[in-house]
Amino acid sequence: MIGQEVKATAEMSPEEWRTRLKSAMLNLLSAIARQAPTVFCMEDIHWGDAASFKLLKDIIFNFEHPAMVICTTRPHASLFTSHEQDLLAPMYREVRLKELSPSEAEGMLVSMLETESLPEDLCRLIRHRAEGNPFYLEEILNALVDSKALIFENGHWQMSRAFKETDIPSTIHGIIASRMDQLETKDKRILQEAAVIGRAFLYDILKRVSVYSDAVDAGLYKLERAGLIKPRALHPEMEFIFKHALIQEVSYGSLLRRERQRVHERVGRTIEDIYRDRLSEFEETLAIHFQKSIATDKATDYLIRSGTKALRRYALDESDQYFKTAKAMLEQQHLARPQTKKRLLDVVNQWAFVFYYKGLNRKLLELVEHQQSLLGDLDDPVREGFHWAWHGCVLWHRHRFGEACESLDKAKRLGQKTQHAALKATPAHGW
C-alpha cells in the first residue's frame, strides 16, 4: 500500500518509485489477466487525483493481455483526453447514461413496489418531478412512504391524500433534507457524525466519536432500514457506506460548522488512537480531518507529512497542493511565534523539491526569498542551513553564480557547525 513505510523504498528517488510502482502494478494485473478472461472495474474515478489518473492511463496503454477495463465516472469527468480517445478508438467506448423514459421510470416503480398496479397520481407525480433521474425517483418514493402519503392497503398501493406541489421539495437535496428531518434526534445526529467521517465509515470510529455512542447500533439499523446507508464490509472491520454521495453531502451540510469542526477533531484523534501503530497509512485522511477542525497545529503537521509522502511517489501536483494549504494555514497564525516560523520553513524547505522537479526556478526563488524574513533571531541553524542551500541552488540555476556561491557557503558553514551530514555535503558550486 502507498501509505505504508517500506524499508526497501525509503531511499528511492521519486522518479524510481513511480517507475517501479507502475511496473509492479502492470505485472500484478497482467498475472491476473493471464489466468482467465478478466474484467477490471473501477468506480467513481472522478474522485481520483492526477497521479492516480496518470498511473491508470500508463497501465492501460501498456497492457498486453486480453482484459476489459470498466471505469464509472460523473459526466463532468473523463479519464482520457480527446487525442487519447482517438488513439484508443478501436478498443475504447464511452457510454453516457441518459435519463429514464416515462415507461422506464414506471417500470422502476413497479419493480421497487413489487406491484403491477400503480396509482395514477403517483405516476403523474414521478413523471413531473423525477425527470428521469433514477436516484431522484427513488428518493421521492421513499419520502412518500416515510410521510405515509403513499400507503399499502387492501393489497395494493394508493395515495392516502391529494398531493400538492409543496408536499415534495423541488430539489433532490431538499427531499433528502426533508427525510432527515423525520428521523429521531439521535438517529439524525448519528447520520451527521457518520457523514463527517466520510462517504464510507468504520463502525469502530463512529462508535467512539458519537455523542450517542450507546445508540449507534440501533441507529445504524434504522438508517439502513430507511435506505440511507448500507453495509460495505464485515471483515476485517465493520464498514458502512452512504447509499449515495448526495445523502452524505446533505447530512454533512446539515451540521453546524462549529459542531462539524468538533466532530472532525474527534475523528482525527480517534484515528490516531486506533491506528497509532500504522499511522503513516492515514496521514492524508488525518490532514483532511484536522484541516477542517480547529486543531491547526495537527493539521499543518499532517499536511507536511502528506506533501512529503506525495513527493516521494512523484505525485507533484498533489504534493504541491498539500504544501500550499499548509503554508496558507500557517500564515493565518501568529507569525511571531518561533514554532510557527519553524513550521513555515519546514514547509518551504520540503515544498522546494516540487518546484525543483518541475523546473520552476523563478517561482522557487520567489518562494525562498519571501521566507528570509523568518530567519532573523530564530537560532535554528539546521532549518536556516537548508534555506540557504535552496537559495544557492536556485540562484545557480538562474546563472547568478557569485550570489549562489555565497548562499551555498553559508549552508555549508551551518552544516559544519551542526555536524548535519546533508548540509556539510552542500557543494560550493551548486547542485
C-alpha positions as CSV (number, residue, x, y, z in Angstrom):
1,M,0.0,0.0,0.0
2,I,1.2,3.5,-0.8
3,G,0.6,4.6,2.8
4,Q,2.9,2.1,4.3
5,E,6.6,2.8,5.1
6,V,8.6,0.1,3.4
7,K,12.4,-0.1,4.1
8,A,13.3,-1.1,0.6
9,T,11.7,2.0,-0.9
10,A,12.7,4.6,1.7
11,E,15.8,5.7,-0.2
12,M,14.3,5.6,-3.7
13,S,14.1,8.8,-5.7
14,P,10.5,9.8,-6.6
15,E,11.1,9.0,-10.3
16,E,12.3,5.5,-9.5
17,W,9.5,5.0,-7.0
18,R,6.9,5.9,-9.7
19,T,8.5,3.7,-12.3
20,R,8.7,0.7,-10.1
21,L,5.1,1.2,-8.8
22,K,3.9,1.2,-12.4
23,S,5.9,-1.9,-13.3
24,A,4.7,-3.7,-10.2
25,M,1.0,-2.8,-10.9
26,L,1.4,-3.8,-14.5
27,N,3.0,-7.2,-13.6
28,L,0.3,-7.9,-10.9
29,L,-2.7,-7.1,-13.2
30,S,-1.1,-9.0,-16.1
31,A,-0.7,-12.1,-13.9
32,I,-4.4,-11.9,-13.1
33,A,-5.4,-11.5,-16.7
34,R,-3.2,-14.4,-17.9
35,Q,-5.2,-16.8,-15.7
36,A,-8.7,-16.3,-17.2
37,P,-10.8,-13.7,-19.1
38,T,-10.7,-10.7,-16.7
39,V,-12.8,-7.6,-16.1
40,F,-11.2,-4.8,-14.0
41,C,-13.9,-2.4,-12.7
42,M,-13.1,1.0,-11.0
43,E,-16.0,3.1,-9.7
44,D,-16.2,6.8,-9.2
45,I,-12.8,7.6,-10.7
46,H,-13.7,11.3,-10.8
47,W,-12.5,11.3,-7.1
48,G,-9.0,10.3,-8.3
49,D,-6.0,12.6,-8.2
50,A,-3.8,13.5,-11.2
51,A,-1.1,11.0,-10.1
52,S,-3.6,8.1,-9.9
53,F,-5.1,9.1,-13.3
54,K,-1.6,9.0,-14.9
55,L,-0.8,5.6,-13.4
56,L,-4.1,4.2,-14.6
57,K,-3.6,5.5,-18.1
58,D,0.0,4.3,-18.2
59,I,-1.1,0.8,-17.3
60,I,-4.0,0.8,-19.8
61,F,-1.7,2.0,-22.7
62,N,1.0,-0.7,-21.8
63,F,-1.3,-3.6,-21.0
64,E,-0.6,-6.6,-23.3
65,H,-3.2,-9.2,-22.2
66,P,-6.9,-9.6,-23.1
67,A,-9.0,-7.8,-20.4
68,M,-11.9,-5.4,-20.1
69,V,-11.5,-2.3,-18.0
70,I,-14.7,-0.6,-16.9
71,C,-14.5,2.9,-15.3
72,T,-17.5,4.7,-14.0
73,T,-17.5,8.5,-13.5
74,R,-19.7,11.5,-13.3
75,P,-20.5,13.3,-16.6
76,H,-18.1,16.2,-15.9
77,A,-15.0,14.0,-15.7
78,S,-13.1,12.0,-18.3
79,L,-10.1,9.7,-17.9
80,F,-8.8,10.3,-21.4
81,T,-8.3,13.4,-23.5
82,S,-9.9,13.6,-26.9
83,H,-6.5,12.8,-28.5
84,E,-6.0,9.8,-26.3
85,Q,-9.5,8.6,-27.1
86,D,-8.6,8.7,-30.8
87,L,-5.6,6.6,-30.2
88,L,-7.7,4.1,-28.3
89,A,-10.6,4.2,-30.7
90,P,-10.5,0.6,-31.8
91,M,-10.9,-0.6,-28.2
92,Y,-12.4,2.3,-26.3
93,R,-16.1,3.1,-25.9
94,E,-17.7,5.8,-23.8
95,V,-21.2,5.1,-22.7
96,R,-23.2,8.1,-21.4
97,L,-26.3,7.1,-19.4
98,K,-29.4,9.0,-20.3
99,E,-32.5,9.9,-18.2
100,L,-35.1,7.2,-17.8
101,S,-38.0,7.4,-20.3
102,P,-41.5,7.7,-18.7
103,S,-42.1,4.0,-19.4
104,E,-38.7,3.0,-17.9
105,A,-39.5,5.2,-14.8
106,E,-42.8,3.4,-14.3
107,G,-41.0,0.1,-14.8
108,M,-38.6,1.0,-12.0
109,L,-41.6,1.9,-9.7
110,V,-43.2,-1.4,-10.5
111,S,-40.0,-3.2,-9.5
112,M,-39.5,-1.2,-6.3
113,L,-43.1,-1.5,-5.1
114,E,-43.4,-5.1,-6.2
115,T,-46.8,-4.5,-7.8
116,E,-48.3,-4.4,-11.3
117,S,-50.8,-1.7,-10.3
118,L,-49.6,1.9,-9.8
119,P,-51.7,4.8,-8.6
120,E,-52.2,7.2,-11.5
121,D,-51.5,10.2,-9.1
122,L,-48.1,8.6,-8.3
123,C,-47.2,8.1,-12.0
124,R,-48.1,11.6,-12.8
125,L,-46.0,13.0,-9.9
126,I,-43.0,10.9,-10.8
127,R,-43.1,11.9,-14.5
128,H,-43.4,15.6,-13.4
129,R,-40.8,15.7,-10.7
130,A,-38.2,12.9,-11.2
131,E,-37.4,14.0,-14.8
132,G,-35.9,10.5,-15.5
133,N,-33.3,10.7,-12.7
134,P,-33.4,7.2,-11.0
135,F,-32.0,8.4,-7.7
136,Y,-34.4,11.3,-7.5
137,L,-37.2,8.9,-8.3
138,E,-36.2,6.6,-5.5
139,E,-35.9,9.4,-3.0
140,I,-39.3,10.8,-3.9
141,L,-40.8,7.3,-3.4
142,N,-39.0,7.0,0.0
143,A,-40.3,10.4,1.0
144,L,-43.8,9.5,0.1
145,V,-43.7,6.2,2.1
146,D,-42.0,7.8,5.1
147,S,-44.6,10.5,5.3
148,K,-47.4,7.9,4.8
149,A,-48.6,9.8,1.7
150,L,-48.2,6.5,-0.2
151,I,-49.6,3.5,1.7
152,F,-50.1,-0.2,1.1
153,E,-53.7,-1.0,1.8
154,N,-56.1,-3.8,0.8
155,G,-53.5,-5.5,-1.3
156,H,-52.3,-2.5,-3.4
157,W,-50.5,0.8,-3.1
158,Q,-52.5,4.0,-3.0
159,M,-52.1,7.7,-2.3
160,S,-53.6,8.5,1.1
161,R,-54.5,12.1,0.2
162,A,-54.5,14.5,-2.6
163,F,-51.0,15.8,-3.3
164,K,-49.9,19.4,-3.6
165,E,-46.8,20.8,-5.2
166,T,-45.4,21.9,-1.9
167,D,-45.6,18.4,-0.4
168,I,-42.4,17.4,-2.1
169,P,-39.3,19.7,-2.1
170,S,-38.3,20.8,-5.6
171,T,-34.7,19.5,-5.4
172,I,-33.1,16.2,-4.5
173,H,-31.2,18.0,-1.7
174,G,-34.5,19.2,-0.4
175,I,-36.0,15.7,-0.5
176,I,-33.1,14.2,1.4
177,A,-33.1,17.0,4.0
178,S,-36.9,16.5,4.4
179,R,-36.3,12.8,5.0
180,M,-33.6,13.5,7.6
181,D,-35.9,15.9,9.5
182,Q,-38.3,13.0,10.0
183,L,-35.6,10.9,11.8
184,E,-35.4,10.8,15.6
185,T,-32.9,13.2,17.1
186,K,-30.4,10.5,18.0
187,D,-30.6,8.8,14.6
188,K,-30.2,12.1,12.7
189,R,-27.1,13.0,14.8
190,I,-25.5,9.6,14.2
191,L,-26.1,10.1,10.4
192,Q,-24.5,13.5,10.6
193,E,-21.4,12.2,12.5
194,A,-21.1,9.4,10.0
195,A,-21.1,12.0,7.2
196,V,-18.2,13.8,8.8
197,I,-16.2,10.6,8.8
198,G,-16.7,10.2,5.1
199,R,-18.8,8.6,2.4
200,A,-17.6,5.2,3.8
201,F,-17.2,5.0,7.5
202,L,-16.0,2.4,10.0
203,Y,-18.3,1.3,12.8
204,D,-15.5,1.5,15.4
205,I,-14.7,5.1,14.6
206,L,-18.3,6.2,14.7
207,K,-18.9,4.4,18.0
208,R,-16.1,6.3,19.6
209,V,-16.9,9.8,18.2
210,S,-20.7,9.8,18.6
211,V,-22.3,11.8,21.4
212,Y,-24.9,9.0,21.4
213,S,-22.4,6.1,21.5
214,D,-24.9,3.8,23.2
215,A,-27.5,4.3,20.5
216,V,-25.2,3.8,17.5
217,D,-26.1,0.1,16.9
218,A,-29.8,0.7,16.9
219,G,-29.3,3.9,14.9
220,L,-27.4,2.2,12.2
221,Y,-30.1,-0.4,11.9
222,K,-32.8,2.2,11.5
223,L,-30.7,4.2,9.0
224,E,-30.1,1.1,6.9
225,R,-33.8,0.3,7.0
226,A,-34.5,3.8,5.8
227,G,-32.3,3.3,2.8
228,L,-29.8,6.0,3.8
229,I,-26.8,3.8,4.4
230,K,-25.8,0.2,3.6
231,P,-23.1,-2.3,4.9
232,R,-19.9,-2.3,2.9
233,A,-17.8,-4.9,4.7
234,L,-17.9,-7.1,7.8
235,H,-14.3,-8.2,7.9
236,P,-11.7,-7.3,8.9
237,E,-13.6,-4.3,10.2
238,M,-17.3,-3.5,10.0
239,E,-17.8,-0.7,7.5
240,F,-20.8,1.1,6.2
241,I,-21.3,3.4,3.2
242,F,-23.8,6.1,2.4
243,K,-26.2,4.8,-0.3
244,H,-25.4,7.9,-2.4
245,A,-22.9,10.7,-2.3
246,L,-25.7,13.3,-2.1
247,I,-27.0,11.7,1.1
248,Q,-23.6,12.2,2.7
249,E,-23.4,15.7,1.3
250,V,-26.7,16.8,2.7
251,S,-26.1,15.1,6.1
252,Y,-22.7,16.8,6.4
253,G,-24.1,20.2,5.5
254,S,-26.9,20.0,8.0
255,L,-24.5,20.0,10.9
256,L,-23.5,23.5,12.2
257,R,-20.0,24.5,11.2
258,R,-18.7,24.7,14.8
259,E,-20.1,21.3,15.6
260,R,-18.6,19.9,12.4
261,Q,-15.2,21.1,13.5
262,R,-15.5,19.4,16.8
263,V,-16.5,16.1,15.2
264,H,-13.6,16.3,12.7
265,E,-11.2,16.8,15.5
266,R,-12.7,13.8,17.4
267,V,-12.5,11.7,14.3
268,G,-8.8,12.7,13.8
269,R,-7.8,11.9,17.4
270,T,-9.7,8.6,17.2
271,I,-7.9,7.5,14.1
272,E,-4.6,8.4,15.8
273,D,-5.5,6.3,18.7
274,I,-6.9,3.2,16.8
275,Y,-4.1,3.1,14.2
276,R,-1.2,4.5,16.1
277,D,1.0,1.5,15.1
278,R,0.4,2.2,11.3
279,L,-0.3,5.9,11.3
280,S,1.5,6.6,8.0
281,E,-1.4,4.9,6.2
282,F,-3.8,7.5,7.4
283,E,-1.8,10.7,7.1
284,E,-3.8,12.1,4.2
285,T,-7.1,11.3,6.0
286,L,-5.8,12.9,9.2
287,A,-4.7,16.0,7.2
288,I,-8.3,16.4,5.9
289,H,-10.0,16.0,9.3
290,F,-7.6,18.2,11.3
291,Q,-7.7,20.8,8.5
292,K,-11.5,21.0,8.9
293,S,-11.2,21.3,12.7
294,I,-9.6,23.9,14.9
295,A,-6.5,21.8,15.7
296,T,-4.4,23.8,13.2
297,D,-1.0,22.5,14.6
298,K,-2.0,19.0,13.9
299,A,-3.4,20.0,10.5
300,T,-0.2,21.5,9.3
301,D,1.8,18.6,10.7
302,Y,-0.2,16.1,8.7
303,L,-0.3,18.3,5.6
304,I,3.5,18.5,5.6
305,R,3.7,14.7,6.1
306,S,1.2,14.1,3.3
307,G,3.0,16.5,1.0
308,T,6.3,14.8,1.7
309,K,4.8,11.3,1.0
310,A,3.2,12.5,-2.3
311,L,6.6,13.9,-3.2
312,R,8.3,10.5,-2.6
313,R,6.0,8.9,-5.2
314,Y,6.5,11.8,-7.6
315,A,2.8,13.0,-7.3
316,L,4.0,16.6,-7.8
317,D,0.6,18.3,-8.2
318,E,-0.8,16.5,-5.2
319,S,2.3,17.4,-3.1
320,D,2.1,21.0,-4.3
321,Q,-1.5,21.3,-3.0
322,Y,-0.6,19.9,0.4
323,F,2.3,22.3,0.9
324,K,0.3,25.2,-0.4
325,T,-2.5,24.5,2.0
326,A,-0.1,24.1,4.9
327,K,1.6,27.4,4.1
328,A,-1.7,29.2,3.9
329,M,-2.8,27.8,7.3
330,L,0.4,28.8,8.9
331,E,0.3,32.3,7.6
332,Q,-3.0,32.8,9.2
333,Q,-1.5,32.1,12.6
334,H,0.6,34.4,14.8
335,L,3.8,34.7,12.8
336,A,5.8,36.0,15.8
337,R,5.7,32.5,17.4
338,P,9.1,30.7,16.8
339,Q,7.2,27.4,16.3
340,T,5.1,28.9,13.5
341,K,8.2,30.3,11.8
342,K,9.9,26.9,12.1
343,R,6.9,25.1,10.6
344,L,6.8,27.6,7.7
345,L,10.5,27.0,7.0
346,D,9.8,23.2,7.1
347,V,7.0,23.7,4.5
348,V,9.2,25.8,2.2
349,N,12.2,23.5,2.5
350,Q,10.2,20.5,1.5
351,W,7.9,22.3,-1.0
352,A,11.1,23.5,-2.8
353,F,11.5,20.0,-4.2
354,V,8.3,20.3,-6.1
355,F,9.4,23.5,-7.8
356,Y,12.9,21.9,-8.4
357,Y,11.5,18.8,-10.1
358,K,9.1,20.9,-12.2
359,G,11.9,23.2,-13.2
360,L,10.1,26.3,-11.8
361,N,13.3,28.1,-10.8
362,R,11.9,31.6,-10.9
363,K,8.9,30.7,-8.7
364,L,11.2,28.8,-6.3
365,L,13.5,31.8,-5.9
366,E,10.4,34.0,-5.1
367,L,9.2,31.4,-2.5
368,V,12.6,31.1,-0.8
369,E,13.4,34.8,-0.7
370,H,10.0,35.6,0.7
371,Q,10.8,33.4,3.7
372,Q,14.2,35.0,4.5
373,S,12.5,37.4,7.0
374,L,11.6,34.3,9.1
375,L,15.3,33.6,9.8
376,G,16.0,36.7,12.0
377,D,16.8,35.6,15.5
378,L,15.3,32.2,15.1
379,D,18.5,30.4,16.2
380,D,17.8,27.2,14.3
381,P,21.0,26.6,12.2
382,V,19.7,23.4,10.5
383,R,16.5,25.0,9.1
384,E,18.5,28.1,8.2
385,G,21.1,25.9,6.6
386,F,18.6,24.2,4.3
387,H,17.1,27.6,3.5
388,W,20.5,28.9,2.2
389,A,21.2,25.6,0.4
390,W,18.0,26.0,-1.6
391,H,18.7,29.7,-2.1
392,G,22.1,28.9,-3.5
393,C,20.8,26.0,-5.6
394,V,18.1,28.1,-7.4
395,L,20.5,31.1,-7.9
396,W,22.9,28.7,-9.6
397,H,20.2,27.5,-12.0
398,R,19.3,31.2,-12.6
399,H,23.0,31.7,-13.6
400,R,23.7,34.1,-10.7
401,F,26.8,32.2,-9.8
402,G,28.5,34.6,-7.4
403,E,25.4,35.0,-5.2
404,A,24.8,31.3,-5.4
405,C,28.3,30.5,-4.0
406,E,27.7,32.9,-1.1
407,S,24.5,31.2,-0.1
408,L,25.9,27.7,-0.6
409,D,28.9,28.7,1.6
410,K,26.5,29.8,4.3
411,A,24.7,26.5,4.1
412,K,28.0,24.5,4.3
413,R,29.3,26.5,7.3
414,L,26.0,25.9,9.2
415,G,26.3,22.2,8.3
416,Q,29.8,22.1,9.8
417,K,28.6,23.9,12.9
418,T,25.7,21.5,13.4
419,Q,27.5,18.4,12.0
420,H,24.4,17.8,9.8
421,A,25.6,15.4,7.1
422,A,23.4,16.7,4.3
423,L,24.4,20.3,4.9
424,K,28.1,19.5,5.3
425,A,27.9,17.9,1.9
426,T,26.5,21.0,0.2
427,P,28.7,21.8,-2.8
428,A,30.0,25.3,-3.1
429,H,29.4,25.3,-6.8
430,G,25.7,24.4,-7.0
431,W,23.7,21.2,-7.0
